[in-house]
């Protein structure tokens, strides 16, 4: 629900507008992901703004292309803040984006077999095994330290490449980033049709995939 009682400063509104515009611009320019449905800088729940995507049909699995695209979109907000306002003005609004992206990248490596370095293995930790003395938790780790380090390296590589990919998109479309952020500051909420009217038709995407319901990228 909208939090109409929350009043943002003009600086917060501008930062939020560029953050959400960053998510949206990346989402419009990477292939294989769900189309943008709505972009808003009206606070909702704990989020100061939301970029909302919806699948064109029901999905039951994800492709690697889809996941990598989602990772790039997750970093679009922070990169937009850096490009426009500089590193000193980036906000805490990207924390959830970072958490979701890191978790998804780790699942690519440990569950989905989408890392060539690790291979088609399920290597996630198996969770708690027992309690010691009612206080100390012993976890059953079924992977070697070398494999654990390899997983961390692969996760860092995947999120780093996603970050660089999003940065390239936003640098190539900086004029559209400014245009979309300005429109958000004026209208606060834009539909997909509004965005396409403003920026032009969305680039042609690949064939629809079968995967999840609508996804959120929120400040």
N, C-alpha and C positions, 0 to 999 in steps of 0.2 A: 504494500500500500504506500501511497505517497505520504511523505512526512511534511505536510504544508506548514507545520509549526516551526520547522528548522529554517532559519534565515542565514544564508551564507554571505560572507563578505564578497565584495566585487573581485578581490584577488582569488578567493576560493572558487567563485563561479568561473573565472577565466581559466584557472588551472584545471578544474573539472571538465570544462568544455574541451580543452585541448587533449586531456587524458582520454575522454570518450571518443573524440574525433580520431585520435591515434588508433584505438582499437578498431574503429569502423573502417578507416582507410586501409589498414592492413587486411581486415576481413574482406574487403571488396577486391583485393588484388592478389590474394593467394588462391590457388585452385583447390577444388575438391572438398571445400567446407560448406557448411550451411549458409544460406544467404542472410544478410542483415535484415532484420524485421523492424527494429525501432532503435533509436538512439535518444537518450534523454539525460538532462542534467537536473531533473527534479529528484531530490533525495527520496530514496525508498529503503525502508529498513535501515540497515547500517551503511548502505551505499550512498554516496553523494551523487552518483550517476550510474547509468547502466547502458551497455550496448547489448541488445537482445537479438539472438539469431534463432531461426526456426528451420527445421528440415522440410524439404519439399515433399517428402513421403516418409512413412515409418521406416526406422532403421533398426537393425538387429545385430550389426557388427560394425567395426571401424576398420578403415584401411590405414596403412602407414601414412599415406598422403594426407588423409584427414587429420590424423593426430599431429603431424608436423605442422600443418596449417593452423590448428588450434593453438599450438605452442607459440607460433609467431604472433598470432592475435593477442595472446596473453601479455606479450611484452610491448605491444603497440602503445599502451598508455604511458608507461614510464619513459619510453624513447621520445614520445611527443613532448613530454615535460622537459626532457633534457635538451632537445633540439631548440625549443622555443624560449625557455626560461633559463637554461643553464643548469649545471650540476648542483649548484647551491640552492636551487629552488624546487628540486624534486620533492615529492610528498610521500607520506606513509600510505597513500591510497593504493599503492601497488602490492602491498604485502600479501593480500589474498591471491592476486594474480601470480606472484612468485611461488606461493605454496602450491597452488593448483598445477602450475607448469612443472615444478620440480617433482611432485608426486606422479604426474602423468609420464614424465620422462623416465622416472625410475621404473614404472610399470612396463614401459616399452622394453627396458633392459631385462628386468627380472621375471616378468610374467608373459609378455607377448612374443618373446623371441625375436625382437626387432633390432637387435644389435649384432652386427657381424663379429665383433670382438668377443662377445660373450657366447653367442650362438643360440640355437633354438632350445634353450633350457629353462626350466622353472627353478630359479635360485633365490627366491625370496626367503626371508627368515620365517620360521614356522611358529613364532609367537611364544608365549610363556609356557614353560614346562612344569614348574613347581614353585611353591613358596618355601622359603627357608626361614624358620623361626617366626613365621607370620608376618615378616616385614620385608626381607630381602627377596627380590624377584630374580629367579634364574631363567634366562632365556636359552632355548635350544637353538644354537646356530649351526646350520648344516652346510655352511659354505666356508671355504678356507679364507684366510686373511688376504691372500693374493687375489682371490676372486672378488672379495669385498672391495679391495682397492680398485680393481678393474671396473667394477660396477660404478663406483663413485666417479672414476675417470670418464666413463661412457656417459653418465648422466650429465656431468659438467660439459662434455663435448656437445651433446644434443641440445641442451638449453643454450649454450653459447652460440651454436649455429642458428637456432631459432631467433635469438636476440639480434644477431647480425642480419638475418633475413628481414626481420621487421624494420631494422634501421635502414636498410637499403630501400625498401618500399617507401618509407616515409620521406627519405631524402629525395627520392625520385618524384614524389607527389606532394612536395611541401606546399605548393600553391593550393592544392585541394584541401590539405590539412587546415590551412588558414581559413579557407572559404567555409568549410564545414563547422569549424569552431565558432566563427563569427555568426553563422546561422543559428547554432545552438544557443549562443548568448542572447540572440534576439527572440527566438521562438521556444526555447527550452526543450521541446520534444519534436523529433522529426521521424516520420515514417520512412519506409524503404522508398516509396514513391517520391517523397520530398527529397530524399538524398539523391535519387537518380535524376530528378528534375534539376537539382542544383549542380551535380557533378557530371551528369551524363550517364548513359547506360553502363551497367556493371559489365566488366570484361567477361567474355564467354567462358563458362566453366566446363569441366569434364562431365562425364555421365554421373547421374545421381548415385550416391552410395547408400547402403543400408546401415543405419547406426542409431544414435540416441535421439531423444526428444530435444526440445529447445535448450540452448545453453546460454549462460550469462557470463559476461565479463564486466565486473563491477569495480568501482573505486572503493 
